[in-house]
Amino acid sequence: MLEIRPTCEHCNKTLAFDSKEAMICTFECTYCIDCVENILHHVCPNCGGGFEKRPIRPEALLKKYPVSKTVVHKPVDIEKHQKRIKKR
C-alpha cells in the first residue's frame, strides 16, 4: 500500500492525495513534477532511479486507507546531484 506522502521532499510543496503533480520513485520518494523535471532531471537523489506519476487513491478508500501525514523534507544538494547525474 502506497503511503501517499503529503509534500515534495525537495521544495516542501503540498501534494494532496489527488495531486496530478506528484511523482514517486520505486521507494516512494515523493517530489513535485517541477522539481523532478527542472532540478532532479528525472533521477531520484536518494536511489538513482527514475520517477513515475503517483497513482491517485480513490477518495472512497481514504477513510479505510488514509494517506500519510508524515512530511519528509530533505532539500537536495543540487551540486552533488548534478555530479551524480553526469556519472550515469
N, C-alpha and C positions, 0 to 999 in steps of 0.2 A: 504494500500500500504506500503510495507516494505521500510524503509529508506535506506537500504544497506549502512551501515556505513563504512568508509574507512580504519579503523585501529582496531587493537586489543586494548581493553580498558586497559589491563594489561601491555603488553610489547611495545605497540605502533607500532607493525609490520604493514606494509601496506597490506591491504586486498582488492584487486581490485574487481570490480563488479562480475567478473567471477572466483574468487578465490575458489578453492576446499578445502582450509584450513579454511575458515570462518565458525564459529559456532555461533548460537544465542540461547537465551532462549526465553521464551514466551513474554518477554517485550522488545525483540530485543537487549538486552545487547549482545555485539559482542566481541568475543575472537578468537584467532587463535587456531587451533587444538592442537598445542603443549602446550599452556597454559591450555586449557581445560583438557587435559589428564594428564599432569605432575605436574601442580600446583593446579588447581581447583578440580581435581578428579571428573569431570562431575557434579559439584554442582555450580550453579551461586552464586557468593558472594553478589549479590545485592538482589535477591529474594529467593534464596534457591532452585530454580527449576533446572531442567536438561537442557541439550543442544541438539540441532539437527543441522545438516548441513544447512547452509544458502542456500536458493534456488538461482539459478543464473538467473538474469533478462536478457532476450534475448537482444542482442546488438541492434536489430532493434527498441526496445522500449526505449532506453536510451535518445533519444532526447526529446520524449514526457514525459517520466517519469525519469528524471535524478536521479542519486544516490546522497546521502548526501555528503556534503563536510565538515560537522562538525565533528571534531576529539574529541572523548571522551577518555581522557587518565587519568584513575584513578587506578594507580597500587594498587593491592590487598595487604592488611596487611595479610601476609601469616600465621602468628601465630594465629591471630584472626579467619581466615578462617578455619584453621585446627581444632580449638576448635568447630566451628560451625558444621563441618562435623562429629566430634565424637559424638555430641549430637543427631544426626539423628537416 
